[in-house]
Amino acid sequence: MEKESLTYLSDRGYDISAAELYRLKNEVKETADSRLHNIGLEFQMQHLQRIETLKTIENELFNNYHIEKNPTNKCKILMQIADIQQYLSAYYDSTQYVMQQAAKQLKHSNEMK
């Protein structure tokens, strides 16, 4: 497998030694946990950002509702608010899962220290 890997890399313009190949493979293995941890943190941040964005949209819709004079438009805004609340509810329901995953990652990273 080593020879095939070195040949593959060489054919693509990357001439490295077997020792360099093993060093790089070990580096990838050693940083796997760190990279997974970073992906988990990014997932948590995206989750929170989506909740905040939906809450901002909901607040703006309520502001527009209070400003709007036309009853038909007011009803449309209320329907949009109801739609947003369904999305928010789903995000809040999944928050428990996100928190559990964050706790697992924290426990795992503390065990690695």
N, C-alpha and C positions, 0 to 999 in steps of 0.2 A: 504494500500500500504506500509505503514511504517513497519508493522509486516512482510510482505512478503520480503521486502528488508533486514531487519535484519536477518531473517531466511536464506535467500540466502547467505548473507555474512558469517553467522555463519557456515553454511554447508561447506563453503570453507576455514574455519579456521580464519575468521576475526570476532572476538567477539567485537562488539562496542555497545555503548549505543545509544539510540534514539537521545540524544542531540548531540553526536559525529556525527551521520549520518546527522543531519540537519546542523551542522557546516560545514561538508565536502560538502554537496550539495550547501550551500550558497557560499562557497569558489569557487566552480566550476562556479557558476553563476557570481560571482563578477569578476572573472578573464577572463571571456569569451571575453570581448572587447579587453583586452590586448593580449590574445592569437590570436585573429583574426587580430589584428594590426601586430603582429609579423609574421603571415603567409603572410600578404600583403607585408610586407617589404622583406621577403624572396623571394616572387614572383618577386618583382621588381629587386632584386639583380640577380636572375637567368636570368631574361630577359636581363639585361645589360651584364651579363657574356656571354650569348649566342651570342649577337651581337659582343662583343669583340673577342670571339673565331672565329666567322666566318670572321671577318675582318683580324685577324691574318692568318687564312688559306688562305684567298684571297691574302694577301701580299706575303705569301710564294709561292703560285702558280705563281704569277707574277714574283717573283725572279727566280723560276724554268723555267718559260717560256723564260726569257732573257738568261739564261744559256744554255738551250737546243738547240742543233744544228739540230736535226732530225725534218723535217717539219711535219711528221705524229705525232710525240710526241708533237710538239708545238700545233697542232690542238687539240689533246686530252686535253692538259692543258687549252687551251682557252675554251673548252666545260665545263671543270670543273669549271672554273672561272664564266662562264655564269650560271651554276647551283647554285653556291654560291651566286651570285647576286640575284637570285630569292628568296632564303631564306632570305637574308639580306633585300630585299624589303618588304617581308612579315613581318619581325620583325619591320622594321621602320613603316610600316602601323599600326601595333598593338601598337606601342609606345604611340600613342595618347590615346588609351584606358587605358594603364598602367598608364599614367600620370594623367588621369581623376580619376582613382581609388585611386591613391596616394593622390590627392587633396581632395577627399571625406574623406579618412581616416584621413588626417591631420585636416580637418575641424571638423570631428566628435571627434577626440581626444582633440582638443582645446575646444570644447563645453563641454566635460566631466570634464574639469579642473575647 
